[in-house]
């Protein structure tokens, strides 16, 4: 994936789940801790590529695709109870957090 396309994909992801998820996490310490754990898992998978926009975008696309294949409905994040968010959404929010820190947005 090209860098510009990856950044656009990460921007879209941030608009879809990242903003709502991170705002909810800032209000709820337990949720923030859960997102941090998901971010650690992403760092474990991507290693040095965790600051690479294409690697983050491809990882997020894989998580999203797997959720669809597993039959998960993709909820409206604005209406979601983030304290009970499914793991795949938490993982996507973690990708957004990592992308923000890595200046990939």
GIPEVEN-V44609 format. One record per residue. SS is DSSP state (@ for helix, = for strand, . for the rest). OMEGA is omega in whole degrees, 0 to 359 (* if undefined). NEAR is the number of other ideal C-beta (glycine too) atoms within 12 Angstrom. Layout:
SS,OMEGA,NEAR + SS,OMEGA,NEAR
This chain:
.,179,21 + .,184,12 + @,181,18 + @,178,14 + @,179,16 + @,179,29 + @,178,24 + @,178,20 + @,178,33 + @,175,38 + @,179,23 + @,179,23 + @,179,40 + @,179,31 + @,184,19 + @,183,25 + @,188,39 + @,183,35 + @,181,24 + @,181,28 + @,181,41 + @,176,34 + @,177,22 + @,181,29 + @,179,31 + @,179,16 + @,187,14 + .,183,19 + @,180,13 + @,178,17 + @,177,29 + @,178,24 + @,179,15 + @,178,28 + @,176,36 + @,178,23 + @,177,21 + @,178,33 + @,178,33 + @,179,18 + @,178,22 + @,178,35 + @,178,24 + @,181,16 + @,187,23 + @,180,29 + @,182,12 + @,182,11 + @,183,21 + @,177,26 + @,184,20 + .,183,24 + @,179,32 + @,180,26 + @,178,29 + @,181,43 + @,179,36 + @,177,26 + @,180,39 + @,178,41 + @,178,23 + @,178,23 + @,180,34 + @,180,26 + @,179,16 + @,178,18 + @,179,24 + @,180,14 + @,179,11 + .,176,14 + .,178,10 + .,174,19 + .,180,12 + .,187,21 + .,172,21 + .,184,12 + @,179,27 + @,180,15 + @,185,10 + .,169,24 + .,187,17 + @,178,30 + @,180,18 + @,183,15 + .,177,31 + .,185,28 + @,183,20 + @,177,30 + @,177,39 + @,179,37 + @,179,36 + @,176,47 + @,177,42 + @,176,43 + @,178,47 + @,179,41 + @,179,39 + @,179,40 + @,179,38 + @,180,26 + @,182,20 + .,181,27 + .,180,14 + .,182,34 + .,*,26
